[in-house]
């Protein structure tokens, strides 16, 4: 989990160096990041299902190997095109690692300690996110841009050794027989997700004819996917699964919350630099507070979920996030940097509690009903998070730009950026309130509502 998040964050800091090394534009080198994220987004459900049908341990070992080998190829790539291709392969390995790491919790940890395990995974993900910029900066300064990819090779080999020695052997049976995979559904889902992700990322905030065409293709692909799943003997996603109120609510809340979290990454740097006048180093320091708070809160959040229940912890996390968003829309204008940091801590700690509790509720309860679906359910959880992040980058960025009334927010006046900040996080608070309403409605349902998963 740490390696996959590190693979995302460490590449961002290297974009200026890559643009210089390959004499390329920012739009071109941006595909070093996008190729990785697109591979994860399009494949994470499919590889989760493949793990269910062919054996999670062997596929996870293969995923770590692919990630490690692709990292080495990134480090020696002679051209930007080959680097982007290697990053896509690295994303394939990362998708396997993310989906099957979470799915393996049910086989390696007692159900009463699922929350702690999910909290620890959340901590590792946050550490990888926080470590990327600082570690990447040191490596680039000392060894050059290739080092930010080559550093994953020894770490990947260590992960491969630990997984090989300690993960339980795949049990023979229906989950390891190699049958039941849905190639048509897998291809359709990958294509529609790729179309949606590209529609949300191409153009850097502008939404033109190409974006509309891709979005239309994604909608059409979704219809084809649903039709194909109703006809498949062993569907990739059982549509009855999505009718489960707990799972559908968890996926919706995860997407909404991730949309809000992306707003902090999109808006934060502009507000800190333009409105508060911080230097680049100071901006980086303030932005690191969020991942650090999430890393410190991960394990305690898991313990709270185990002790007080995932449902109560989900509500508490969302309340904390809503309060943080409302505060972030008002406090920085009066209190400056401390007025930014305090609400951000509330948002990220609330996010850590929500994410841990939400994952625990799904993986400990729903996946326990259908153990042969743990991989695909884990993939769906991670997919909802990724789609929220992708949507947030586009939608919340558009809200920020519209409220700022500026063509280019990077050179907008401080007052305009501050206005955009207030509007964006007021909108973010509304999204969290919607997630909170979903959570309250779900908590009011009896647990017996999870039965549609059982054939």
N, C-alpha and C positions, 0 to 999 in steps of 0.2 A: 504493500500500500504506500509506503514511503517512496519507493522507487518511481511508481507511476506518477505521483504528484510532483516529485522532484523533476521528472522528465518534462512536465508542463512548465513549471515556473522558472527553471534554470535556462530554458531556451529564450525566454522573453528578454532577459538582460543582454543576450548576445546578438540581438537583431542589428544594432548599429555597427558592430564589428563585422557581421556577415555582409551587410550592405557595402562596407568598405572593401572587404576581402574579395568579393565577387563582382564589385563594381555594378551593383544592382540597386534598384529603387526599393523604398520601404514596402510598397505593395507586393513586390516580388519576394523579398525575404520574409514577409509576413506569412507566406505559405509554409515556412519551416514550422511555425506554430500551428497553422490551420490544418495541415496534413495530419499531424499527430492527433488533434482533437477530432477531426472528421473520422479518422479510422476508429477511434474509441466509440464515438457516438453511433456510427452506422453498424458496428459489429458487436456491441456489448451484450445485447439480448441474445443474439445468435450463438456467441461463444458460450454464454451461460447455458443455453439449451444443449449445445454440443457436449458440454461437461456432464450434464445430466444423463445423456445417452451413451457416452463413450467412456466415462470415468473422469472424475474431477481431478484426481491427483496427477494422472499422466498428462492431462491437458494443461494443468497448471505448470507442471515441469516444462512442458513444451513452450508455454507462453513466456516463462522466465528466460528460457534459452533464446527464443526469438527476440525478446527485448534486449538481451545482452549482446547478441550477435549484431543486431541492427544498430545498437549504440556504437559498437566498434566501426561499423560501416559509415555511420555519420561522422565519426572522428577522422576518417581517412578519405572522405568524399572529395574528389578533385573538382567537381562542378556543383553549381547550385541545384541543378535538376536532379543529380544523383543524391544530393543531401536531402532534398524534399522526398524523394522516393524512399530513402532509408528511414526518414522520420515517419512516413506512413507505415512502414513495416514495424517500426518501434511502437507505433500506436496500436497495431494488431496485438503485439505482445502485452502492451499495457491493458488493453481491453480484457484479455484473458485473466491477467493478474487481478484486476479490480473485481470483476464479476465472481471469480471462483474463490478468491480470498474470503469474501463475505459469505459465500455459499458454504464454505468449509467450516464456518463457525459451528453450525449445527451438528457436525460430526466430531468436532474436537473439543467442544466446551459444554459442560452441563447446562441445561436450559435455565437454571436458576442464576447462572453467571453470564448469560448472553449479553446483558446490558454492559457489563464490564468489558467484555471482549469487543463489543461495538464501540465503546468509548475509547478503548486503546487503539482500534483501527482509525477512529476519527483523529486521535492525537497524532498518530503517525502521518496521516494525510496532511494535517495542519503543519507539522514540523517540516515535511517535504516542501510545502508551499512557502513557508517562511524562510527555509534554508536556501532555496533556489537563488534568489537575487544576490544575497551576500556571498554565497559560495561561488556562484557564477562570476561575480565581479572580481573576486580574488584570483580565480583560475585564469580568466581572460587577461588580467593585468600581469600575471606571472608567466603563463604558459601559452597564451593565445586561445582563440575561440574553439579549437579542436578539443581542448581539455574538458570543456563543459559536457561533451558527449562521451569522451573516453573514460571519465570518472565513473560512469555507470557500469563499466565492464567489470572491475573488481567487485563492486557492490552487487552486481547481478550474479556473479559466480558464487559469492557468499550466500545470497538468497537461494540459489539453486542447490547448494550443498545442504543448507538448513532444511529446505522443503523436502529434499530427497531423504534425509535422515529421520525427520520427525513427523511428516504428514502420514495419516493412516492410509494403508493400502486400500485401493478401491475394492469394494466388496462385489463379488459376482452376483449377477441378478439382472433385473430389467433395466437398471440404470447404467449398466456397463456392457450391454450386449451389442452396442453399436447400431441398434435398430431404432426406428422412431424419429429420425431426423427429417426435417421438412425443407428440402432445398428450394422449392418454389417460394415458400413463405419467407425463407431467409433472404433470398435475392430481392424480393419485392420490398421487404422491410428495409434492407440496406439502401436500396435505391431511393425510396421515399424519404428516409432520414437524411441521406446525402443531399437530396434536393432541398429539403427544408433548411438544413444547416447552411447550405450555400446561399439560399435566399436571404437568410438572416445576417450573413457575414459579408457577402460581396457588396462593394460600394461604400463601405465604411460609413454607414449612417444614411446614405441616399437610397431611395427605394424606387428604382426605375423599371423599365419594361422587362429586363432580364430577371430581376428579382420577382416580379409578378408571375412571369412564365414558370420560374422554378417553384414558386409557392403553389401555383395551379397544378403543376406536375406532382407535387407532394400530396395535395388533396386527392387528385385522381388516383395516385398510387395507394393512398390509404384505403380508398374504396375497393381497389383491386385486391389489396392485402386481406381485407375483411372477407371478401368473397372467397378468396383462395383458402383461408383458414376454415371456412365453413365446409369446404369440400375435402380438405386434407385428412388422411387417415390418422396421422400423428402430427397435429398442427404445432407450429413453433410456439404460438401463444394460444392457449385454450380460451376462447372468448367468454366462457362461463367464469373464468378466473377474474376477468375485468368486471363482472357483475357483482363480485364480492364487495360489499360496502367498505370494509376495513382497508382492503388493498387499494381500491379505486380512490378512496379518500387520502390514503398515504401518498399515492403517486401525485395526486393533484396538489396536496400541501407541499410536497417536496419541490415540485416545479415552481410554485409561487414563491416559496422561500428562497430558492436558488436565483430566481429573477431579481429579488431584492438584494441578495448578496452581490450579484454582479454590478448592481448600481453603485455599491460602495467602491468597487474597483474602477468603474468607468468615471464616476463623478469626483471621487476623492482627490486624485492627483491634480485635476484642474482647479478645484476649490482651494486646496492647500497652497498651490503655487500662485494662482491669479488673485484670489480674494484675500488670503492671509499673508501673501508675500514671502513664502518660505523658499529657501534654496533647494536644489535638487536633492542634496544629501539629507536635508531636514525632512523633505517630503517622504523619502524612502524610510527614514527612521519612524515617522509617525504612522505610515502605512503598515509597518511591521508589527505595530501594537495589536492589530486585529488577529492575524494568524498566531501570534504569541499567546493571546488570551484564549483562542480556540484550542491551542495545544495544551495549555494548562488546565482547561476546563474539561477536556475529553474524558479522562478516567473518572473524575468525580461525577460527571454527568452520567456515566454508565452505572456507577454505584447507586445514584439516586433513582435511575430507571429500575434497577433490580429491587430496590427497597420500597419505593412508593408506587411502582407500576409504570408501565410505558405510557399509558393514557394520560395520567396526571402530569407526568414529566413533559409530555408533548405540549399540553396546555400551558404549563409554566414557561417553557422555552418560547412559545409564540407570544405570550404576554410580555416577556422580557424584550423580544424583538420589536413588538409594536411600540412599547414605551421608548425604546432606543431610537426608533425611526422618527417618532413625533419629536423627541428631544433634539435629534440631529437636524431637523428642519428649522429649529429655532435657536438653540443654544450657542452655536459657533459665532453667530453675529454679535452676541453680547460678551461671551467669555473667551473668544479666540481659540487657540490651539487646545487648551484644557476642555473647552466646550465642545470640541470635535472628538477628542480622545474618549471622554467619559461615555457619551452615547455609543461610540463605536465598540467599546468594551461590552456594554450592555447588549448590543446587537450580536456580537460574535459569541459571547457566552451563551446567550439565548439560542443562537444557531447551533452551537455544539450540543446543548441539551436537547433541542428539538431533533436534530439529525440522529443522535444516538438513540433517543426514545422511539422515534419513528421507525428506524431500521430494526430496532429490537422488537417492536410490535409486529412487524411483518415477518422477520426471520425466525422469531421464537414461537409465534402463534400460527400464522398462516402457512409458512413453509413447513411447519411441523405437521400440518394436516396432510400436505402433499410433499413428502421428502424427495420424490423424484422430480419435483419442479423447483427445487431450491436454487439451482443455477439460473434458470430463466427468470425467476422472481427477483433474484439479486440483480440480474441484468436490467430488469425493468425499473427497479429502484434507482440504479445508477443512471439509466437513460433519462428518467424524469429529471434528475438533477442536472445532467448535461444539457438537456433541452431548455431547462430554465435558465441556465447560464448563457446559452447561445441567444435565447430570446431576450434576456435582460440586457445583453450587450447592445442589441439593436433597438429595442423598444424604450428602455430607460435612457439610453443615449439620445434617442429622438426626443423624449420628454425634456431632457436637460437642455438640448439645443433649442427646442421650441420655446421653452420658458425663458431661456437666456436671450432670445430674440437676436441671436448672433449667427452670421454665416459660418464663422470659424471660431469656436469657443476657445481655441488655444491662444487667441489674441484679443479676446473679448474683455471689456472693462470689468473691474472688480465687482461693481454693483450688479452688472448683468449676470456674472457667474454666481454671485450670492443668491440672486433671484431664482436662477435655475436650480441651485442646490435646494432651496426651500421647497420648490414645486416638486422636484424629483422625489425627495424623501417624504413629502406629504402623500404623493402617489404610492410610494413604497409602503407607508404605514397602512394605507387602504388595502393593499394587497395582503398584508399580514393579517388584517382584521378579517378579510375574506377567508384566509386559511384558518383563522381561529374559529370562525363560524362553522367551517367544515369539521374541525376537530370537536367542537361542542356537540354537533349533531351526531358525529360518530360515537362519541362517548355515551350518548343517550341510548344507543342501540345495544341490545343484548348480544353477548358473544356468539350466540347460536346463529347469528346472521352470517357467519363465515362458512356455512354449510354448502353454498353453491360450488365450492371447490371440489367437493367429494362427488365422484361419479356414482 
